Amino acid sequence: MSDAALATSLGKARGLAFIALRTPGASRVAETLRTEVVGSKRKEVLRGTRAAISEASIADGLKAIAAHGVVVRQFFDATAIVEALIDGSDLTALRSDPHVEFIEPVVNDFRTIEPHAPPASEPSNPLGDAHGG
């Protein structure tokens, strides 16, 4: 995806994106792509591998993206991915930062969807009065 296409997608996502961190110098997922045949239908899929990342590299990566004006909202330590706001950042510089694996706009932020009430015919406690409802 080009910087222009990423900027358009980020605009639709109100600047919200996932940013995967990496250890500088480690192989990128795109560099490890391979085709595998899976399932009974013998479907070909592309798979890549992310290199492990140390706590020190994560700390450096968080500092590096903050220096690009990125505001981290959440950090997922099992995957070294952050949910962040990228308003006004230089996408070319951010994408080429050696601590950044990839940037993926969050086009479906489910937290902004209003919860809906159950239909009037459904009880609010499906266990009913016998269980403290």
C-alpha positions, 0 to 999 in steps of 0.5 A, spaced: 500 500 500 502 506 498 503 512 503 497 516 499 493 509 500 495 508 507 493 516 508 486 515 505 485 509 509 487 512 516 482 518 514 477 513 514 479 510 520 479 517 524 487 516 525 486 509 528 491 504 527 495 498 529 502 498 529 506 492 529 513 493 532 520 489 530 527 489 532 531 493 527 535 488 522 530 482 523 526 479 517 520 483 516 514 478 515 514 480 507 521 477 507 519 471 510 512 469 505 512 462 503 506 459 499 503 453 503 497 448 501 492 447 506 485 444 507 482 438 503 481 443 498 488 444 497 488 452 498 494 456 497 495 461 502 501 466 503 504 465 510 509 469 513 513 469 520 514 475 525 521 475 528 521 475 536 522 481 539 525 483 546 523 487 551 528 492 550 526 493 543 519 494 545 521 499 549 525 502 544 520 501 539 515 505 543 519 511 544 521 511 536 513 511 534 512 516 539 517 521 536 513 520 530 507 523 533 504 517 534 499 516 540 499 509 543 492 507 546 493 500 547 499 495 547 498 488 546 504 485 549 503 478 546 504 480 539 508 487 540 502 491 537 500 497 539 493 501 537 495 508 536 492 514 533 497 517 527 494 524 526 499 528 522 505 523 522 509 523 516 507 516 514 513 515 510 518 516 516 514 512 520 513 506 515 521 506 514 522 507 521 526 500 523 522 499 529 515 498 525 513 492 522 507 494 519 501 499 520 494 497 519 488 502 519 483 500 524 477 501 519 472 497 524 472 500 531 467 496 535 468 500 541 464 506 537 458 501 536 452 503 540 450 497 544 443 495 543 437 493 548 434 486 547 427 485 544 422 487 549 420 479 548 426 477 551 427 477 559 433 481 561 436 475 565 435 469 561 435 465 567 429 468 570 426 469 577 428 462 580 436 464 579 435 471 582 433 475 576 
